[in-house]
Amino acid sequence: MLVVAAGCANVPSSGLLQSTDMPSSVSGEQQGSDCCGLVMTGPRDGWNPMQIVLNFILASADFSDHRAVAREYLTRAASTSWQPGPGPAVTVIAQPPSPGPTSLPFGSRGPADVQIGVQVLGQVTASGQYIPEPGGQAEEQQGFTLAKVHGQWRITRLPTGGDGRISHELLLTKDLFQLAYQPRDLYYLDPSGKHLVPDPVFVPVDTTNLASDLVNALRVSPQGWLADGVLSAFPPSAHLLRPVEVPPGSRTAIVSLSLPRADATDSSLAQISAQLVWTLTSPGFRSSALSGVKLYVNGRPWTPPGADTAVQSRSDYPQQALDPAAGQNLYFLTSGGAARVLRGQGPGSVPVPGQAGTGRTPLSGIAVSPDQRYLAGVAGPAGAATVSIEGLAAAARQHASASAGGLEAQLTGITVSALTWDSGDNLWIAGSQHGRPRLWVLSAVGGAPVSVALPAVAKQVADLRVAADGVRVAMIVNTASGRQVLLAAIVRTANSVRTEAQVTLSAATQIGADLSAPIALSWYDADHLLVVNASAAGPEVEEVPVDGDRSSYYGIEPGMAAIAAAGPRNLVVAGLQTGYLAKTVGLSELWSQFVPGHDPVFPG
């Protein structure tokens, strides 16, 4: 489990705790705890129960010395029962708690009951995953009980969770949390062991050795919604022989691992190194101070076969899914339903090879596999639509037969809301059949469609895209409380009865909880989605981080109904209701219409 709270959290310089120099005692020594330049002191004489509670919440942001300052606000019994642990869960709230009613019997030493109100934005689990509050925000009341000890109020009972036990979660305001924690990516392997998949976590800014914390996190299985979709190459008995070192003036992390001899093969070490290099050096959400990793295994440096040095960087482990190249091909449909391709952002488009490019079968939607060998198309009216697949590679061969480029029907009599391919050339189809929402997976090489259960909250899937890593799925779904953007992992499990693996989705997690009405999405890079949000002012583009943090607004483009992206080195293209495509070279740049068409897609 990743230790996500090893340092101390910052707090705003206004309110109950002030950013000032520590007062000196008579002996000249400072009093109180210095947490990130802020004075954290224990309770003062004459403070009422509400002051005790509010200052306890703020003092709990000081993680030093087993939260010694915060424990001064508790009775001995309450302090014993309050055990947040080295990696406590955190509740992120919109603003400081608001005082509620206080029950204080007249002339009594207690007990006093204090209620506070908070606006919950989300929770950070003990393993670092941020889970936004469904709907974006929720009101919550928390209760404390206090009694007088030697003439001063002390907390005797802390709030309880849903199971009735003492809650060990910490309360941090949004601003406080963003100052105290930083987003990072842990990288795990997809089931094939070939591709890396990022798992976003939040770690404290003031951690003693962030690199060691991240490496230790890779030693255990991933947590949360991604857990069943990826794996770690680290064997269970692997451990750090000493903390990760970075020599002065160097940008190379020295990682010394103890591994069983059977797990120290070159193939296993290559996978371990790939996870280490990308986790420690990848910019992800924030730039890294490291650019390379030197791995020691059982006390000896390991040099990959064929390499000249033991220092490894991201260039030694290229990941197309994480860092898309420039010049990706853009596919789209004409007003007559013919599929065309704009190759490498060239000056003009050409019809795709085969039947799909002729327009003889008008298509209303398309998707192209990541390897660009297959095209899937939708034809026909809602409720009676047909999904067909064409072999683009076969149709493009010289002297290809007419049948080689034909659209072959795979599913009929359905309504289709989204098409997307995964990295294994499997087509994902979202829609409905006989009025019931459905999700299917269909292999390009044949076989019957496999039905996949929708997330529990989903009433209907409005849009869906599989990430280039082939594991993560982003979707817009209709729920009882409105539309939401969800993330889930593709999980394939062997079946003892059937030869093929069963396909399911993990428990989905919400992102982009601050969006009011999402209507279309695309993966922008490994850490962000682009979402078209139908605001009151018009369709706007929002960049949505997959770590659950708030979205970034990038302007309104009238009539925007679809969006396609393939990383920051490629165009971002939108489909407009006017029947034109618009493009921009960067999210902060202006849009310009450039060609008639609709349903733009990059491979995937």
Phi, psi and omega in degrees: 000133180290129175281108186256006181216059182269345182253205177239149185265146176279162176223158179302153183275013175232159179109212188287328179249130184254146175276096182219170173291149178291138176290146180266147176275181180299325181281356180094352179277148180284151180247146179096178181252130179270104180248103177056040178083009181243146181272120175250115181240162177284182183296151181254156176299138175086356179291138178277171183304321181295319178298321178298314183295311183295322179287330174298317181298316180289321181294335180291350175286346176271108186273000186286150174051048177057037178058049186298320183294315180298325182291341176294341180273356185250152168290166181300319180293318180294323179296322179294322182281341182269103184229077181300332179085173182289337179233072187287154169288150182232134171260121181267125183243158187291325185203169180305150182303144177264133180297138176246200181291146176239126178263111185229098181302136183294130175071015183250153175277357180139181002280158174246134179254127181240132176247136173236151178248136179227152174255105187279126175264330181173179178233146170253124182288168179297340179264004171102355180281137177265128180239108181292153177290128177305132183085357174096330185194147179215140176279138181217141176251139177232140184244140177234148174242135183232158174215159179276134177233116183053041174084001179236145180288137176223149181281124178259335181218128180267166178302152179251154176275191182295337180271004179084357180270161180302132178281132178257009179285149175259146176261124176227134176292162181304312181296319178298316181297317182292333175282325188272335185238151175235144178279136175221165178247133164264138182249126178242173182263144172287169184303334178284343182079008184257328187246146177266145180232124181281140175239105185287135176224164175249132180233154182289143178296322187264024179296147184295316181215089184300318182300318178295319178299317181293318178296317178297327178294325180290342183287345181244165181295148179297158183250167171075205189295337183273354193304316186274357183259348183224174180215164178249140179282348181289125175291157183303329184271000180294142176204160177285130176286331176204163180302151177298133183248144172231107181301149179306132179079358182261156173245020180250127177271131177260114184248121181247111185249148168257123181227146171299147184303322182294337181261006183258033176283161181298322181292319178292318181292329176295320178291317178299317181295320178301316178297316181296312184299312183289324180292320186273335186246342185290137180294322180052239180275339183212142184298146180260148177279354184251149177234350181209166180225133172247119187258127171253132180240117182053039175091355182240141178292143179250125176249124180302145178306131179086352181273155180268345184216157178277348178280124184245147179227179181299331179295339176281345181226066183298140182227097181301324181293331182267337185221076184300141179284161176287161176080030177292143180287137177253129178249147177201174180248144172278173178298336179270002176088016176268142181271133179231162181228136173256106190277119175056035180061033180291182186286337183208160182263161177225156177296145173290153179293153176089189187298324184299331182275352183273333184082002179295331171247097185298127181256145177253349179199149180220163170209143182240134183295154183303327178274000177061026176273336187227148172236134174249140181224153178248132178224148178100167183283163177302136181090340179224030183279157178236133174259125180236157178236137176238141176276097181298317182295319179294319181291335183276349180293149176297139178061028177295143178287163180299324182289335182295332181254023182273152173277117182258121183295137180239320179223136180228163176070036183230169167252133184246127177253340181198145172233141175201150178253150170259177186289350178262019182059043172250131181268128176257129185236119176252140179172218180209159177217125183054037177083359181256133178295140183219158174219124182238156171236134186225125179282140180292338183267006176117173182108164182282150176298142178255128180277135180241132180292139178282158172305149187303325184278347188279126172267333181196146176262121180269328177204156186202136176217132173271135179292160181297338178286349177079005182247316187268141179237127174253138183212151169256125184232150171273130178235176179297336182254011180120188182277144179224153170260124184240152171241138175215164178251142175281127182240122177246124182235142179291148180241127183289342182265314182261151183286327182274159180282149173280144181244125177224170173249141177291170173302123187281152175239145182274140168232169180059039182294345180274000179277137184274319185208075178292137182236339180204153181212163174206149171288129176268308171214190185294342185246357186218147168253156164253128184234133172274119182247124182277084179278172180297331181277346182135172180296126181238152178264129178237134172268118188249114177288142182281355178278001177092358179290175184292152180282159177248129184275134182233025171102168184252135174235112185304136175078009182291128182233343181212159181213145179221137181214158179211046177094163186292347180267008179233165177297153164256129187237136179240143171265127184256154178293346178284354182090016178240159171258143176240149182227159172214147181271351178198154187296335181265003181266167179285152176273150175219134176287137185225344180198144173294142178158175177207171179055057179287140178213143165266161180305135179132000000 
